[in-house]
């Protein structure tokens, strides 16, 4: 199980970035929200889902990441350099927290969900979850937590009852993270 940090400080592809983080508490969302802006990088990052290839990281791209308090998932909304949503990427996690420097993190439980702007939904890395259980990297309890969380999320997405998609669009368009956020964490 890997611990992943919101500031992606060890992501070598990115040579210059801006990172902001803030805690939010309201009727729709409670937890940390981060803004990760790619200012320069070695090479763009491309991913293929359902036979279509998408550029998800390049100069000028912005990622809003949501760490819902007490939840077993983290949502990343990826916007291109024109401000258009590319995809939402949902990491299933065992737990999440925040460093002393104010950087949110999560312990990844392998399963991921990708939702494209077209509404197409993909469950990824079931094989990695299975392998982690077989090789003893996670427990049966961890495995069940990942599977149940993914099932609940897919159900909410299919019923259009997952508010973080719309919230991320509103936050991006309103410049939400530019007010009262903390550069580099804290």
N, CA and C atoms as a LAMMPS dump frame, in Angstrom:
ITEM: TIMESTEP
0
ITEM: NUMBER OF ATOMS
558
ITEM: BOX BOUNDS ff ff ff
-5.0000000000000000e+02 5.0000000000000000e+02
-5.0000000000000000e+02 5.0000000000000000e+02
-5.0000000000000000e+02 5.0000000000000000e+02
ITEM: ATOMS id mol type element x y z
1 1 1 N 0.853 -1.174 0
2 1 2 C 0 0 0
3 1 3 C 0.903 1.243 0
4 2 1 N 0.633 2.147 -0.914
5 2 2 C 1.441 3.36 -1.024
6 2 3 C 0.742 4.529 -0.351
7 3 1 N 1.543 5.356 0.33
8 3 2 C 1.026 6.618 0.85
9 3 3 C 1.268 7.673 -0.229
10 4 1 N 0.207 8.386 -0.596
11 4 2 C 0.301 9.405 -1.642
12 4 3 C -0.019 10.772 -1.039
13 5 1 N 0.764 11.763 -1.451
14 5 2 C 0.66 13.109 -0.9
15 5 3 C 0.08 14.079 -1.924
16 6 1 N -0.753 14.998 -1.46
17 6 2 C -1.431 15.943 -2.329
18 6 3 C -0.514 16.888 -3.08
19 7 1 N 0.665 17.178 -2.526
20 7 2 C 1.568 18.109 -3.207
21 7 3 C 2.431 17.432 -4.269
22 8 1 N 2.377 16.099 -4.319
23 8 2 C 3.126 15.324 -5.314
24 8 3 C 4.579 15.796 -5.419
25 9 1 N 5.193 16.048 -4.283
26 9 2 C 6.55 16.596 -4.237
27 9 3 C 7.57 15.699 -4.94
28 10 1 N 7.32 14.4 -4.98
29 10 2 C 8.27 13.468 -5.601
30 10 3 C 7.932 13.119 -7.042
31 11 1 N 6.981 13.804 -7.651
32 11 2 C 6.596 13.518 -9.031
33 11 3 C 7.611 14.179 -9.949
34 12 1 N 8.532 13.396 -10.467
35 12 2 C 9.662 13.922 -11.243
36 12 3 C 9.269 14.48 -12.6
37 13 1 N 8.145 14.058 -13.126
38 13 2 C 7.667 14.565 -14.419
39 13 3 C 7.452 16.088 -14.344
40 14 1 N 6.999 16.561 -13.178
41 14 2 C 6.665 17.972 -12.994
42 14 3 C 7.905 18.716 -12.506
43 15 1 N 8.307 19.752 -13.252
44 15 2 C 9.506 20.512 -12.889
45 15 3 C 9.171 21.816 -12.168
46 16 1 N 7.953 22.311 -12.346
47 16 2 C 7.518 23.508 -11.631
48 16 3 C 6.015 23.413 -11.403
49 17 1 N 5.606 23.655 -10.166
50 17 2 C 4.197 23.539 -9.82
51 17 3 C 3.841 24.531 -8.732
52 18 1 N 2.538 24.738 -8.573
53 18 2 C 2.025 25.529 -7.465
54 18 3 C 1.035 24.643 -6.719
55 19 1 N 1.11 24.672 -5.396
56 19 2 C 0.24 23.844 -4.571
57 19 3 C -0.394 24.702 -3.482
58 20 1 N -1.7 24.557 -3.312
59 20 2 C -2.436 25.227 -2.244
60 20 3 C -3.364 24.211 -1.596
61 21 1 N -3.639 24.438 -0.314
62 21 2 C -4.517 23.534 0.422
63 21 3 C -5.359 24.338 1.4
64 22 1 N -6.608 23.906 1.582
65 22 2 C -7.416 24.519 2.633
66 22 3 C -8.46 23.532 3.136
67 23 1 N -8.882 23.756 4.37
68 23 2 C -9.935 22.95 4.977
69 23 3 C -11.265 23.642 4.721
70 24 1 N -12.257 22.851 4.327
71 24 2 C -13.581 23.363 3.989
72 24 3 C -14.618 22.623 4.829
73 25 1 N -15.586 23.359 5.336
74 25 2 C -16.688 22.729 6.061
75 25 3 C -17.973 23.458 5.701
76 26 1 N -18.859 22.749 4.982
77 26 2 C -20.159 23.316 4.632
78 26 3 C -21.16 22.184 4.44
79 27 1 N -22.332 22.491 3.936
80 27 2 C -23.393 21.489 3.796
81 27 3 C -23.081 20.427 2.75
82 28 1 N -22.247 20.76 1.772
83 28 2 C -21.956 19.838 0.673
84 28 3 C -20.69 19.029 0.92
85 29 1 N -19.685 19.65 1.554
86 29 2 C -18.383 18.995 1.683
87 29 3 C -17.686 19.433 2.961
88 30 1 N -17.097 18.454 3.651
89 30 2 C -16.217 18.731 4.776
90 30 3 C -14.937 17.938 4.56
91 31 1 N -13.81 18.638 4.572
92 31 2 C -12.515 17.999 4.387
93 31 3 C -11.536 18.973 3.765
94 32 1 N -10.399 18.447 3.354
95 32 2 C -9.381 19.276 2.712
96 32 3 C -9.589 19.301 1.201
97 33 1 N -9.299 20.455 0.622
98 33 2 C -9.307 20.623 -0.828
99 33 3 C -7.94 21.172 -1.206
100 34 1 N -7.336 20.592 -2.245
101 34 2 C -6.051 21.098 -2.715
102 34 3 C -6.16 21.542 -4.167
103 35 1 N -5.293 22.476 -4.512
104 35 2 C -5.162 22.966 -5.881
105 35 3 C -3.731 22.705 -6.312
106 36 1 N -3.571 21.948 -7.379
107 36 2 C -2.25 21.6 -7.901
108 36 3 C -2.192 22.108 -9.338
109 37 1 N -1.359 23.12 -9.579
110 37 2 C -1.241 23.713 -10.905
111 37 3 C 0.108 23.343 -11.5
112 38 1 N 0.085 22.761 -12.689
113 38 2 C 1.313 22.352 -13.373
114 38 3 C 1.816 23.541 -14.187
115 39 1 N 2.97 24.082 -13.776
116 39 2 C 3.53 25.236 -14.466
117 39 3 C 4.549 24.832 -15.529
118 40 1 N 5.26 23.739 -15.292
119 40 2 C 6.19 23.209 -16.293
120 40 3 C 6.441 21.736 -15.99
121 41 1 N 6.785 20.976 -17.024
122 41 2 C 6.989 19.538 -16.865
123 41 3 C 7.88 19.002 -17.973
124 42 1 N 8.411 17.806 -17.733
125 42 2 C 9.277 17.16 -18.729
126 42 3 C 8.473 16.674 -19.931
127 43 1 N 7.411 15.912 -19.668
128 43 2 C 6.58 15.331 -20.719
129 43 3 C 5.128 15.316 -20.27
130 44 1 N 4.194 15.562 -21.18
131 44 2 C 2.775 15.42 -20.834
132 44 3 C 2.454 13.97 -20.45
133 45 1 N 1.405 13.795 -19.665
134 45 2 C 0.951 12.461 -19.271
135 45 3 C -0.346 12.154 -20.003
136 46 1 N -0.377 11.016 -20.68
137 46 2 C -1.54 10.562 -21.449
138 46 3 C -2.049 9.264 -20.846
139 47 1 N -3.354 9.08 -20.812
140 47 2 C -3.978 7.838 -20.345
141 47 3 C -5.042 7.42 -21.347
142 48 1 N -5.235 6.098 -21.464
143 48 2 C -6.236 5.564 -22.382
144 48 3 C -7.311 4.827 -21.596
145 49 1 N -8.56 5.194 -21.861
146 49 2 C -9.728 4.534 -21.271
147 49 3 C -10.723 4.287 -22.386
148 50 1 N -11.266 3.099 -22.431
149 50 2 C -12.321 2.795 -23.39
150 50 3 C -11.947 3.079 -24.831
151 51 1 N -10.678 2.874 -25.165
152 51 2 C -10.237 3.074 -26.54
153 51 3 C -9.946 4.514 -26.917
154 52 1 N -10.072 5.44 -25.983
155 52 2 C -9.782 6.85 -26.246
156 52 3 C -8.616 7.289 -25.366
157 53 1 N -7.71 8.077 -25.927
158 53 2 C -6.547 8.55 -25.188
159 53 3 C -6.747 10.009 -24.789
160 54 1 N -6.414 10.299 -23.535
161 54 2 C -6.618 11.63 -22.971
162 54 3 C -5.318 12.148 -22.372
163 55 1 N -5.071 13.441 -22.549
164 55 2 C -3.938 14.108 -21.909
165 55 3 C -4.454 14.597 -20.56
166 56 1 N -3.847 14.1 -19.476
167 56 2 C -4.345 14.46 -18.145
168 56 3 C -3.388 15.36 -17.37
169 57 1 N -2.146 15.498 -17.861
170 57 2 C -1.196 16.392 -17.197
171 57 3 C -0.332 17.063 -18.254
172 58 1 N -0.333 18.384 -18.223
173 58 2 C 0.485 19.166 -19.145
174 58 3 C 0.606 20.573 -18.572
175 59 1 N 1.444 21.368 -19.178
176 59 2 C 1.648 22.745 -18.738
177 59 3 C 0.309 23.485 -18.745
178 60 1 N 0.01 24.138 -17.622
179 60 2 C -1.232 24.889 -17.506
180 60 3 C -2.412 24.089 -16.996
181 61 1 N -2.252 22.779 -16.812
182 61 2 C -3.335 21.956 -16.274
183 61 3 C -3.454 22.201 -14.768
184 62 1 N -4.672 22.057 -14.266
185 62 2 C -4.967 22.267 -12.854
186 62 3 C -5.74 21.074 -12.321
187 63 1 N -5.32 20.588 -11.166
188 63 2 C -6.021 19.493 -10.504
189 63 3 C -6.569 19.993 -9.174
190 64 1 N -7.865 19.847 -8.984
191 64 2 C -8.492 20.074 -7.688
192 64 3 C -8.678 18.709 -7.043
193 65 1 N -8.201 18.57 -5.813
194 65 2 C -8.303 17.271 -5.156
195 65 3 C -9.082 17.428 -3.856
196 66 1 N -10.036 16.513 -3.657
197 66 2 C -10.945 16.544 -2.51
198 66 3 C -10.671 15.352 -1.603
199 67 1 N -10.431 15.645 -0.321
200 67 2 C -10.203 14.639 0.711
201 67 3 C -11.374 14.704 1.694
202 68 1 N -12.492 14.035 1.4
203 68 2 C -13.651 14.119 2.298
204 68 3 C -13.328 13.528 3.676
205 69 1 N -13.61 14.281 4.708
206 69 2 C -13.315 13.846 6.073
207 69 3 C -13.999 12.517 6.371
208 70 1 N -13.21 11.545 6.846
209 70 2 C -13.739 10.249 7.254
210 70 3 C -14.077 9.3 6.123
211 71 1 N -13.861 9.712 4.882
212 71 2 C -14.217 8.866 3.73
213 71 3 C -13.042 7.982 3.324
214 72 1 N -13.347 6.947 2.571
215 72 2 C -12.324 6.023 2.082
216 72 3 C -12.083 6.23 0.59
217 73 1 N -12.078 7.478 0.2
218 73 2 C -11.77 7.831 -1.188
219 73 3 C -11.298 9.28 -1.249
220 74 1 N -10.595 9.588 -2.341
221 74 2 C -10.125 10.937 -2.643
222 74 3 C -10.463 11.192 -4.107
223 75 1 N -10.999 12.369 -4.409
224 75 2 C -11.418 12.703 -5.772
225 75 3 C -10.503 13.774 -6.351
226 76 1 N -9.984 13.522 -7.55
227 76 2 C -9.188 14.516 -8.265
228 76 3 C -9.933 14.93 -9.527
229 77 1 N -10.224 16.224 -9.634
230 77 2 C -10.832 16.792 -10.844
231 77 3 C -9.699 17.392 -11.66
232 78 1 N -9.521 16.899 -12.894
233 78 2 C -8.406 17.325 -13.737
234 78 3 C -8.911 18.246 -14.845
235 79 1 N -8.4 19.478 -14.839
236 79 2 C -8.793 20.488 -15.823
237 79 3 C -7.624 20.767 -16.763
238 80 1 N -7.924 20.95 -18.049
239 80 2 C -6.865 21.236 -19.02
240 80 3 C -6.499 22.723 -19.003
241 81 1 N -5.586 23.111 -19.889
242 81 2 C -5.099 24.487 -19.924
243 81 3 C -6.142 25.478 -20.445
244 82 1 N -7.264 24.98 -20.934
245 82 2 C -8.373 25.838 -21.365
246 82 3 C -9.485 25.897 -20.313
247 83 1 N -9.268 25.231 -19.175
248 83 2 C -10.256 25.233 -18.104
249 83 3 C -11.369 24.222 -18.269
250 84 1 N -11.197 23.289 -19.202
251 84 2 C -12.209 22.25 -19.429
252 84 3 C -11.877 21.016 -18.594
253 85 1 N -12.899 20.401 -18.028
254 85 2 C -12.678 19.166 -17.272
255 85 3 C -12.245 18.064 -18.229
256 86 1 N -11.212 17.327 -17.848
257 86 2 C -10.756 16.174 -18.626
258 86 3 C -11.364 14.906 -18.036
259 87 1 N -11.244 14.77 -16.704
260 87 2 C -11.773 13.592 -16.017
261 87 3 C -11.801 13.84 -14.526
262 88 1 N -12.555 12.977 -13.852
263 88 2 C -12.497 12.876 -12.402
264 88 3 C -11.885 11.517 -12.102
265 89 1 N -10.904 11.51 -11.216
266 89 2 C -10.199 10.286 -10.85
267 89 3 C -10.438 10.068 -9.363
268 90 1 N -10.987 8.916 -9.018
269 90 2 C -11.301 8.623 -7.623
270 90 3 C -10.397 7.496 -7.14
271 91 1 N -9.547 7.82 -6.174
272 91 2 C -8.689 6.826 -5.531
273 91 3 C -9.431 6.262 -4.329
274 92 1 N -9.52 4.942 -4.246
275 92 2 C -10.069 4.29 -3.059
276 92 3 C -8.921 4.182 -2.059
277 93 1 N -9.167 4.544 -0.802
278 93 2 C -8.071 4.539 0.169
279 93 3 C -8.495 3.918 1.498
280 94 1 N -7.495 3.469 2.229
281 94 2 C -7.739 2.894 3.552
282 94 3 C -7.984 4.01 4.567
283 95 1 N -7.118 5.007 4.525
284 95 2 C -7.22 6.127 5.452
285 95 3 C -6.599 7.347 4.803
286 96 1 N -6.846 8.489 5.404
287 96 2 C -6.243 9.726 4.927
288 96 3 C -5.881 10.58 6.126
289 97 1 N -5.007 11.537 5.901
290 97 2 C -4.575 12.411 6.986
291 97 3 C -3.926 13.655 6.431
292 98 1 N -3.202 14.344 7.309
293 98 2 C -2.531 15.576 6.894
294 98 3 C -1.195 15.66 7.617
295 99 1 N -0.16 16.102 6.907
296 99 2 C 1.166 16.221 7.505
297 99 3 C 1.22 17.439 8.423
298 100 1 N 2.307 17.537 9.193
299 100 2 C 2.514 18.706 10.047
300 100 3 C 2.621 19.987 9.226
301 101 1 N 2.983 19.844 7.946
302 101 2 C 3.106 20.998 7.053
303 101 3 C 1.78 21.332 6.357
304 102 1 N 0.72 20.593 6.66
305 102 2 C -0.59 20.878 6.087
306 102 3 C -0.849 20.246 4.743
307 103 1 N -0.085 19.21 4.4
308 103 2 C -0.267 18.53 3.115
309 103 3 C -1.116 17.272 3.325
310 104 1 N -2.281 17.193 2.698
311 104 2 C -3.106 15.986 2.817
312 104 3 C -2.431 14.775 2.16
313 105 1 N -2.712 13.589 2.715
314 105 2 C -2.197 12.334 2.164
315 105 3 C -3.272 11.259 2.3
316 106 1 N -3.055 10.142 1.574
317 106 2 C -3.941 8.983 1.724
318 106 3 C -3.154 7.709 1.467
319 107 1 N -3.61 6.615 2.083
320 107 2 C -3.035 5.292 1.858
321 107 3 C -3.882 4.59 0.804
322 108 1 N -3.31 4.45 -0.38
323 108 2 C -4.005 3.962 -1.574
324 108 3 C -4.357 2.48 -1.447
325 109 1 N -5.612 2.146 -1.751
326 109 2 C -6.073 0.753 -1.743
327 109 3 C -6.29 0.212 -3.161
328 110 1 N -5.467 0.677 -4.086
329 110 2 C -5.356 0.114 -5.442
330 110 3 C -6.522 0.41 -6.373
331 111 1 N -7.758 0.177 -5.962
332 111 2 C -8.898 0.391 -6.857
333 111 3 C -9.081 1.871 -7.163
334 112 1 N -9.42 2.165 -8.417
335 112 2 C -9.67 3.534 -8.848
336 112 3 C -10.904 3.56 -9.737
337 113 1 N -11.558 4.701 -9.746
338 113 2 C -12.692 4.931 -10.642
339 113 3 C -12.376 6.178 -11.456
340 114 1 N -12.552 6.088 -12.76
341 114 2 C -12.393 7.247 -13.635
342 114 3 C -13.75 7.574 -14.234
343 115 1 N -14.107 8.846 -14.179
344 115 2 C -15.336 9.324 -14.808
345 115 3 C -14.932 10.403 -15.807
346 116 1 N -15.238 10.158 -17.072
347 116 2 C -14.919 11.12 -18.12
348 116 3 C -16.01 12.176 -18.216
349 117 1 N -15.7 13.301 -18.858
350 117 2 C -16.708 14.361 -18.992
351 117 3 C -17.909 13.91 -19.81
352 118 1 N -17.745 12.832 -20.579
353 118 2 C -18.86 12.266 -21.352
354 118 3 C -19.818 11.47 -20.475
355 119 1 N -19.391 11.193 -19.227
356 119 2 C -20.193 10.382 -18.326
357 119 3 C -19.768 8.926 -18.289
358 120 1 N -18.841 8.538 -19.174
359 120 2 C -18.345 7.158 -19.146
360 120 3 C -17.621 6.909 -17.829
361 121 1 N -17.812 5.712 -17.272
362 121 2 C -17.24 5.352 -15.974
363 121 3 C -16.402 4.09 -16.133
364 122 1 N -15.213 4.098 -15.52
365 122 2 C -14.31 2.952 -15.596
366 122 3 C -13.822 2.599 -14.194
367 123 1 N -13.925 1.321 -13.833
368 123 2 C -13.328 0.805 -12.604
369 123 3 C -11.972 0.232 -12.989
370 124 1 N -10.914 0.729 -12.354
371 124 2 C -9.557 0.338 -12.716
372 124 3 C -8.862 -0.428 -11.599
373 125 1 N -7.931 -1.268 -11.997
374 125 2 C -6.943 -1.9 -11.119
375 125 3 C -7.492 -2.951 -10.164
376 126 1 N -8.583 -3.613 -10.554
377 126 2 C -9.077 -4.743 -9.767
378 126 3 C -7.989 -5.806 -9.642
379 127 1 N -7.218 -5.996 -10.712
380 127 2 C -6.128 -6.976 -10.689
381 127 3 C -5.072 -6.61 -9.65
382 128 1 N -4.773 -5.33 -9.495
383 128 2 C -3.798 -4.9 -8.493
384 128 3 C -4.317 -5.158 -7.083
385 129 1 N -5.604 -4.925 -6.864
386 129 2 C -6.207 -5.199 -5.56
387 129 3 C -6.141 -6.69 -5.259
388 130 1 N -6.493 -7.524 -6.244
389 130 2 C -6.435 -8.981 -6.07
390 130 3 C -5.014 -9.437 -5.761
391 131 1 N -4.036 -8.916 -6.507
392 131 2 C -2.629 -9.284 -6.296
393 131 3 C -2.144 -8.861 -4.914
394 132 1 N -2.567 -7.677 -4.456
395 132 2 C -2.158 -7.195 -3.136
396 132 3 C -2.674 -8.116 -2.035
397 133 1 N -3.884 -8.632 -2.198
398 133 2 C -4.436 -9.569 -1.221
399 133 3 C -3.682 -10.892 -1.27
400 134 1 N -3.487 -11.415 -2.472
401 134 2 C -2.801 -12.699 -2.647
402 134 3 C -1.382 -12.667 -2.082
403 135 1 N -0.691 -11.551 -2.269
404 135 2 C 0.697 -11.45 -1.815
405 135 3 C 0.825 -10.959 -0.372
406 136 1 N -0.295 -10.724 0.308
407 136 2 C -0.263 -10.345 1.711
408 136 3 C 0.034 -8.876 1.977
409 137 1 N -0.04 -8.036 0.954
410 137 2 C 0.2 -6.606 1.152
411 137 3 C -0.974 -5.921 1.847
412 138 1 N -2.169 -6.511 1.707
413 138 2 C -3.36 -5.998 2.39
414 138 3 C -4.097 -7.17 3.026
415 139 1 N -4.98 -6.859 3.956
416 139 2 C -5.781 -7.885 4.626
417 139 3 C -7.101 -8.084 3.881
418 140 1 N -7.822 -9.12 4.265
419 140 2 C -9.161 -9.34 3.709
420 140 3 C -10.057 -8.153 4.065
421 141 1 N -9.881 -7.618 5.272
422 141 2 C -10.662 -6.447 5.691
423 141 3 C -10.389 -5.252 4.763
424 142 1 N -9.113 -5.029 4.422
425 142 2 C -8.754 -3.949 3.488
426 142 3 C -9.385 -4.19 2.12
427 143 1 N -9.311 -5.431 1.665
428 143 2 C -9.868 -5.809 0.361
429 143 3 C -11.372 -5.528 0.32
430 144 1 N -12.056 -5.967 1.372
431 144 2 C -13.507 -5.76 1.438
432 144 3 C -13.857 -4.274 1.51
433 145 1 N -13.053 -3.504 2.259
434 145 2 C -13.274 -2.062 2.351
435 145 3 C -13.167 -1.412 0.97
436 146 1 N -12.14 -1.784 0.21
437 146 2 C -11.956 -1.228 -1.134
438 146 3 C -13.124 -1.595 -2.041
439 147 1 N -13.505 -2.869 -2.016
440 147 2 C -14.591 -3.337 -2.886
441 147 3 C -15.92 -2.671 -2.527
442 148 1 N -16.216 -2.584 -1.224
443 148 2 C -17.475 -1.972 -0.782
444 148 3 C -17.512 -0.48 -1.102
445 149 1 N -16.389 0.202 -0.885
446 149 2 C -16.325 1.636 -1.18
447 149 3 C -16.531 1.884 -2.665
448 150 1 N -15.86 1.101 -3.503
449 150 2 C -16.018 1.252 -4.956
450 150 3 C -17.465 0.993 -5.367
451 151 1 N -18.066 -0.045 -4.802
452 151 2 C -19.459 -0.372 -5.125
453 151 3 C -20.393 0.791 -4.76
454 152 1 N -20.218 1.34 -3.559
455 152 2 C -21.058 2.458 -3.114
456 152 3 C -20.87 3.684 -4.01
457 153 1 N -19.618 3.969 -4.378
458 153 2 C -19.347 5.12 -5.243
459 153 3 C -19.948 4.929 -6.627
460 154 1 N -19.772 3.745 -7.194
461 154 2 C -20.331 3.478 -8.522
462 154 3 C -21.851 3.61 -8.513
463 155 1 N -22.471 3.146 -7.439
464 155 2 C -23.926 3.273 -7.31
465 155 3 C -24.331 4.751 -7.269
466 156 1 N -23.63 5.544 -6.447
467 156 2 C -23.94 6.976 -6.341
468 156 3 C -23.713 7.69 -7.672
469 157 1 N -22.641 7.343 -8.363
470 157 2 C -22.341 7.957 -9.661
471 157 3 C -23.425 7.611 -10.67
472 158 1 N -23.799 6.34 -10.725
473 158 2 C -24.825 5.904 -11.684
474 158 3 C -26.186 6.54 -11.414
475 159 1 N -26.471 6.828 -10.149
476 159 2 C -27.738 7.473 -9.777
477 159 3 C -27.632 9.003 -9.814
478 160 1 N -26.468 9.498 -10.232
479 160 2 C -26.181 10.94 -10.274
480 160 3 C -26.366 11.584 -8.907
481 161 1 N -25.858 10.891 -7.888
482 161 2 C -25.937 11.375 -6.509
483 161 3 C -24.542 11.528 -5.908
484 162 1 N -23.607 11.974 -6.719
485 162 2 C -22.238 12.179 -6.244
486 162 3 C -21.905 13.656 -6.428
487 163 1 N -22.038 14.46 -5.372
488 163 2 C -21.979 15.917 -5.503
489 163 3 C -20.61 16.502 -5.833
490 164 1 N -19.538 15.738 -5.676
491 164 2 C -18.212 16.327 -5.873
492 164 3 C -17.897 16.649 -7.326
493 165 1 N -18.579 16.026 -8.265
494 165 2 C -18.351 16.379 -9.671
495 165 3 C -18.794 17.82 -9.919
496 166 1 N -20.029 18.119 -9.586
497 166 2 C -20.554 19.474 -9.792
498 166 3 C -19.818 20.481 -8.916
499 167 1 N -19.517 20.101 -7.679
500 167 2 C -18.814 21 -6.769
501 167 3 C -17.453 21.388 -7.33
502 168 1 N -16.73 20.429 -7.892
503 168 2 C -15.407 20.736 -8.449
504 168 3 C -15.512 21.704 -9.624
505 169 1 N -16.524 21.54 -10.453
506 169 2 C -16.728 22.47 -11.574
507 169 3 C -17.009 23.88 -11.049
508 170 1 N -17.863 23.968 -10.037
509 170 2 C -18.181 25.271 -9.442
510 170 3 C -16.953 25.895 -8.797
511 171 1 N -16.188 25.091 -8.06
512 171 2 C -14.988 25.607 -7.406
513 171 3 C -13.975 26.106 -8.427
514 172 1 N -13.769 25.347 -9.486
515 172 2 C -12.795 25.75 -10.501
516 172 3 C -13.221 27.07 -11.149
517 173 1 N -14.458 27.138 -11.571
518 173 2 C -14.94 28.324 -12.308
519 173 3 C -15.016 29.575 -11.435
520 174 1 N -15.223 29.396 -10.148
521 174 2 C -15.348 30.549 -9.251
522 174 3 C -14.007 31.008 -8.679
523 175 1 N -12.935 30.252 -8.932
524 175 2 C -11.645 30.6 -8.342
525 175 3 C -11.606 30.356 -6.846
526 176 1 N -12.436 29.432 -6.397
527 176 2 C -12.604 29.103 -4.981
528 176 3 C -11.274 28.928 -4.246
529 177 1 N -10.333 28.24 -4.855
530 177 2 C -9.072 27.938 -4.165
531 177 3 C -8.127 29.133 -4.107
532 178 1 N -8.419 30.196 -4.809
533 178 2 C -7.544 31.367 -4.773
534 178 3 C -7.836 32.269 -3.581
535 179 1 N -8.931 32.027 -2.896
536 179 2 C -9.29 32.818 -1.72
537 179 3 C -9.029 32.009 -0.456
538 180 1 N -8.288 32.585 0.455
539 180 2 C -8.062 31.982 1.776
540 180 3 C -7.411 30.609 1.742
541 181 1 N -6.615 30.303 0.737
542 181 2 C -5.913 29.019 0.737
543 181 3 C -4.467 29.254 1.14
544 182 1 N -3.795 28.176 1.454
545 182 2 C -2.442 28.263 1.972
546 182 3 C -1.462 27.668 0.97
547 183 1 N -0.582 28.504 0.374
548 183 2 C 0.411 27.958 -0.549
549 183 3 C 1.272 26.915 0.145
550 184 1 N 1.578 25.859 -0.574
551 184 2 C 2.442 24.784 -0.094
552 184 3 C 1.937 24.148 1.185
553 185 1 N 0.646 24.056 1.342
554 185 2 C 0.096 23.335 2.488
555 185 3 C -0.405 24.287 3.537
556 186 1 N 0.01 24.029 4.816
557 186 2 C -0.289 24.729 6.021
558 186 3 C -1.175 25.839 6.1
